């Protein structure tokens, strides 16, 4: 079978849930639940459509996500199409401070890629051993280079699930094609809490407007689906 031609970079879909006032969590030690069961099922379907899922190292430490397709039916459909049951797991780190017992590394059989800064390459390799493939992504970590490397690994569709700093990196570099923004029906109102895109992280010009492609009510939350580039498919 002939191999598909490599892309310059994968299609990049950002996924985030926020409060009405734009917070992705509160300042407590407990994770803030922003979504609901129906929306989590939607997210699972989006995961199943992707080749890889990326989160930052902070999200791995704070939320301990599994990053697996939950639905047995969707996993079986992926396998029937010759794909792994869940997409490749990807993270990026500047410090290499990743816990090898985190569920990112221990849950499921999906391949795992860790893109790290050059200065912590050896430290990260020693810490993780054979739990993941560790890749030198420059100093500092270059998201553009990371995407090119993922494309060379045949990743054509990448879902970026956070956190806020990682989302801002892709947005400010012009490397995002689509945004799924879910708005939960409450306010956080705490300046100590993390926001979707924090102050000072995102030099997006106010005149640069995203195109709203879809609005959908899902129980008590609302999904806003934005086109961020000309790669966005026409429905």
C-alpha positions in Angstrom: 0.0 0.0 0.0 1.4 3.4 -0.9 2.1 5.8 1.9 0.1 9.1 2.0 2.2 12.2 1.4 3.4 14.0 4.5 1.8 17.3 5.4 3.7 20.4 6.4 1.8 20.1 9.7 -1.3 18.4 11.0 -4.8 20.0 11.1 -4.9 21.5 14.6 -8.1 21.6 16.6 -8.1 23.3 20.0 -10.6 22.1 22.6 -11.4 24.0 25.8 -14.2 24.5 28.3 -14.5 27.8 30.3 -16.7 29.6 32.7 -18.7 32.5 31.5 -15.9 34.8 32.5 -13.2 32.8 30.7 -11.7 30.7 33.5 -10.6 27.1 32.8 -10.4 26.2 36.5 -10.7 27.7 39.9 -8.0 28.3 42.5 -8.9 25.3 44.7 -7.1 21.9 44.9 -10.1 20.2 43.3 -10.6 20.1 39.6 -13.5 22.4 38.5 -16.1 20.5 36.4 -17.0 22.7 33.5 -18.7 20.2 31.2 -21.5 17.7 31.4 -22.0 14.1 30.4 -23.4 14.8 26.9 -20.6 17.2 26.1 -17.9 14.8 27.4 -19.4 12.2 25.0 -19.0 14.8 22.2 -15.4 15.4 23.2 -14.9 11.6 23.1 -16.2 11.5 19.5 -13.8 14.3 18.5 -10.9 12.4 20.1 -11.9 9.3 18.1 -11.6 11.3 14.9 -8.0 12.4 15.6 -4.6 10.8 15.2 -3.1 12.4 18.3 -4.1 14.3 21.4 -1.8 16.9 23.0 -1.7 18.5 26.4 0.9 20.5 28.2 3.0 19.0 31.0 1.1 21.2 33.5 -2.1 19.5 32.6 -0.5 16.1 33.0 0.6 17.1 36.5 -2.6 18.9 37.6 -5.4 16.9 36.0 -3.7 13.5 35.5 -5.7 12.8 32.3 -5.9 9.4 30.6 -6.4 10.8 27.1 -8.1 7.7 25.8 -11.2 7.2 23.7 -13.8 6.1 26.3 -16.5 4.6 24.0 -16.0 0.9 23.3 -17.9 1.3 20.0 -15.6 4.1 18.9 -12.5 2.2 19.8 -13.7 -0.8 17.9 -14.5 1.4 14.8 -11.0 2.8 14.9 -9.5 -0.7 15.1 -11.7 -1.9 12.2 -10.2 0.9 10.1 -6.7 -0.2 10.9 -6.0 2.5 13.5 -5.0 2.1 17.2 -7.9 2.1 19.6 -7.0 5.5 20.9 -4.9 8.3 19.4 -1.2 8.9 20.1 -0.7 10.8 23.4 1.5 13.9 23.1 2.9 16.3 25.7 5.5 19.1 25.7 7.7 20.2 28.6 10.3 22.8 29.3 11.4 21.4 32.6 11.0 17.6 32.2 9.1 17.4 35.5 6.8 14.5 34.6 5.7 11.8 36.9 6.2 8.3 35.3 3.2 7.0 37.3 0.8 9.6 35.7 -2.1 8.1 33.8 -0.7 9.7 30.6 2.0 7.1 30.7 0.3 4.1 32.4 -3.3 4.1 31.1 -4.1 2.3 27.8 -1.9 1.1 25.0 -1.6 4.3 23.0 1.8 5.4 21.8 3.2 8.3 23.9 5.4 11.2 22.7 7.1 13.7 25.0 8.6 16.8 23.3 11.1 18.4 25.6 13.5 21.3 25.7 17.1 20.5 24.7 18.5 21.3 28.2 16.3 18.6 29.9 16.4 15.9 27.2 18.7 13.6 29.2 16.8 14.2 32.5 13.5 13.4 30.8 14.8 10.2 29.1 16.1 9.0 32.4 12.9 9.8 34.3 10.6 8.1 31.8 12.6 5.2 30.5 10.6 3.2 28.0 7.3 4.7 28.9 7.4 7.2 26.1 9.4 8.3 23.1 11.2 11.5 24.2 12.0 14.0 21.4 14.4 17.0 21.5 12.1 19.9 20.4 14.6 22.8 20.8 15.3 25.5 23.3 12.7 26.7 24.0 10.3 24.0 22.7 9.2 25.1 19.2 5.5 24.2 18.5 6.0 24.7 14.8 8.8 22.1 14.7 6.7 19.8 16.9 3.9 19.9 14.4 6.3 19.2 11.5 7.7 16.2 13.4 4.1 14.9 14.1 3.3 15.2 10.4 6.4 13.1 9.6 4.9 10.5 12.0 1.7 10.5 9.9 -0.3 12.6 12.3 -2.8 14.4 10.1 -5.3 15.6 12.7 -4.2 16.8 16.1 -6.5 17.7 19.1 -5.0 20.1 21.6 -6.8 19.8 24.9 -4.8 22.4 27.0 -3.9 23.9 29.2 -4.2 27.7 28.7 -0.5 28.3 28.0 -0.4 25.6 25.4 -3.5 26.9 23.7 -1.9 30.4 23.7 1.3 29.1 22.1 -0.6 27.6 19.2 -2.9 30.6 18.7 -0.2 33.2 18.9 2.0 31.3 16.4 -0.9 31.0 14.0 -0.8 27.2 14.2 -4.5 26.6 15.0 -7.2 25.8 12.5 -10.3 25.2 14.6 -11.5 26.0 18.1 -14.2 24.2 20.1 -15.0 26.5 23.0 -17.6 25.2 25.6 -19.0 27.8 27.9 -20.3 26.6 31.3 -23.2 28.5 33.0 -21.4 30.0 35.9 -18.7 32.6 36.9 -15.4 31.9 38.7 -14.4 35.5 39.3 -11.0 34.7 41.0 -7.9 36.4 39.6 -5.8 33.6 41.0 -7.5 31.0 38.8 -6.1 30.1 35.3 -7.8 31.6 32.2 -8.3 30.2 28.7 -5.7 32.6 27.4 -3.9 34.5 30.2 -2.8 38.1 30.1 0.5 38.7 28.4 0.5 35.4 26.6 -1.4 36.2 23.4 -0.6 39.0 21.0 -3.7 38.4 18.9 -4.7 41.7 17.1 -8.2 42.9 17.9 -9.0 43.3 14.2 -8.3 39.6 13.5 -11.7 38.0 13.9 -12.3 34.3 14.1 -15.4 33.0 12.1 -18.1 31.4 14.1 -19.0 28.2 12.3 -21.5 26.6 14.7 -23.4 27.3 17.9 -24.9 24.3 19.8 -26.6 24.0 23.1 -25.6 20.8 24.9 -27.6 20.5 28.0 -26.6 23.4 30.3 -23.5 24.3 28.3 -23.0 25.9 24.9 -20.5 24.9 22.2 -19.0 27.6 20.1 -17.1 26.2 17.1 -14.8 28.7 15.4 -12.8 28.6 12.1 -9.3 30.0 12.7 -7.7 29.4 9.3 -8.5 28.7 5.7 -7.9 25.0 6.3 -11.2 24.8 8.2 -13.5 22.5 6.1 -16.7 23.9 4.6 -19.6 21.9 6.1 
